Amino acid sequence: MQAPMQNYPRGYPPTAQRSPATPRRGPPGPGMPVPMPQHAVNPQYMPAQRAMAHPNEGALRRSRKPTDRSIPDGIEDVVIGEGVQQYKSLRDVEKRLDAAIVRKRLDIQDSVSRTSKKYRTMRIWISNTAESQPWQGPGNNPGSGRYKVRIEGRLLDDENDPTVPPAGEKESEEAGGDDAMEQDEAEADKSKKSASTKHPQRFSHFFKSITVDFDKPATAIPEEVKPVTWAKPQAPPNATAPPNAEFDSIQFSRASQDNLNVTISLVRDEIPERYKLSRELAEVLDVEEETRSGIVLGIWDYIRAMGLQEDEEKRQVRCDHRLRSIFGREQMFFPQIPESIGPHTSPMEPIKLPYTIRVDEEFHSDATPTVYDIQVAVEDPLRTKMMALTQNPQYAAGMRQIASLDDQVALIVQALTHSRARHSFYTALSKDPANFVRRWINSQRRDLETVLGEAGRGGGEDGSAPEFRHGGTDSPWDTVVAQEAVRYMLAKPEASAAR
């Protein structure tokens, strides 16, 4: 029989164990295995090795720590006053309070995970200036004219923004055209100032990249119509964004004496990312844009609403005509749905804003910026407050303090239990000392006989019978249990030291 692996506490090196069949002196007999020599441990490493914490020491310490905080029965009969009843009432209140706190905390965490994005209006101003143009002065050289384009975006306040959609309304179309062109410059400055004082998110926070594409007239120089591109630098998680990743406006300058048509493309930066849905998937979810988790959750709600789960295997789904158009099969295993929706999703198209760079004198005599209102996804303010509740450092500190007080209460209850046992012992001894001592001695003798193996085992079998006093192949000492017990005793450090 193969011996089980031995565990040596606190990093003690295993000492050489002599087999009972091996003689003390002389070479090993024929067929006996030669023991491998044990490598001695350097004395300078022995103190550190003894001080090494055993990996199971923490678990053993926790298992021995008292956890019962309930007053034992009978304490109220020997305690003067109403302390026991008040403690039990406090325990009942504590149980109800703990249950309510845990339930509310779980509700908050579930709400945080399910909180959807809110959409706010971002107003974008696009303007340009001209310099060194022929009409700006007789001293300007032909061909030296330049322009400078500025693109600026700010979130608007809900109170002052007439374009904010009501709750539940889909993302509105881009606002612009003649109405935006006629907006007063002072009103735009006022909106920008009020928006910047309330919302910390800056213009670049909402976009991965910004690209300015030029129309290519036949007479244009290639350098004048080369696209202008900005891409947000990738920062490690929980790291501060670089300076060029946070700004409210972006501008560029080039040489040109002609008006140019450009298209500004804004690629959204949303976490989690939304995708454009195919016509078949949009028919099931009743939305045209959604995140991957929202798609899976929407399909699951549709399956439950239509009763498409199998009776025996709930994860097996019967596909109706809508799901068949998506998955192309009669039945679908639900865990396979997330990887099967890929062909029906595509990246969101960038936001495109047309603009004409004007360098003529007529426009700059009364220049006004072109204004667009777009919808961007922002975090729900309620989510931030709920996250502050669930991640409050004071909560963890309070829980540690409560755990420390619970340990102290458990020690006090343990001391009360021991005091109650001693009180019962001496009370019984005082009532009938002779009979009590006689019964107690008989009980102790019975325990000693059981430990020494001299007590009767029941059924007429005596533990002190002759078969227990000799060995052999058929003796009780030739059992697996006895061998493991002896091997366990030999593996103890104190047994090895005594031997």
Secondary structure, DSSP 8 states (H G I E B T S, - for coil): --------GGG--------TTS-SSSS--TT-----------GGGHHHHHTS--TTHHHHHHHHS----S--TTGGGTS-SSHHHHHHHHHHHHHHHHHHHHHHHHHHHHHHHH---EEEEEEEEEEEEEES-GGG-TT--TT--EEEEEEEEEE--TTT-TT---TT------B-HHHHHT--HHHHHHHHHHHHHH----GGGGEEEEEEEE---TT--GGGG--EEEE-----TT----GGG--SEEEEEEE-SS-EEEEEEEEE--SS-EEEE-HHHHHHHS-SEEEHHHHHHHHHHHHHHHT-B-SS-TTEEE--HHHHHHH-SSEEEGGGHHHHSGGGEEE---EEEEEEE--SHHHHTT---EEEEEEEEE--HHHHHHHHHHT-HHHHHHHHHHHHHHHHHHHHHHHHHHHHHHHHHHHHHHH-HHHHHHHHHHHHHHHHHHHHT-SEEETTEETTSGGGSS-STTSGGGSHHHHHHHHHHHHSHHHHHH-
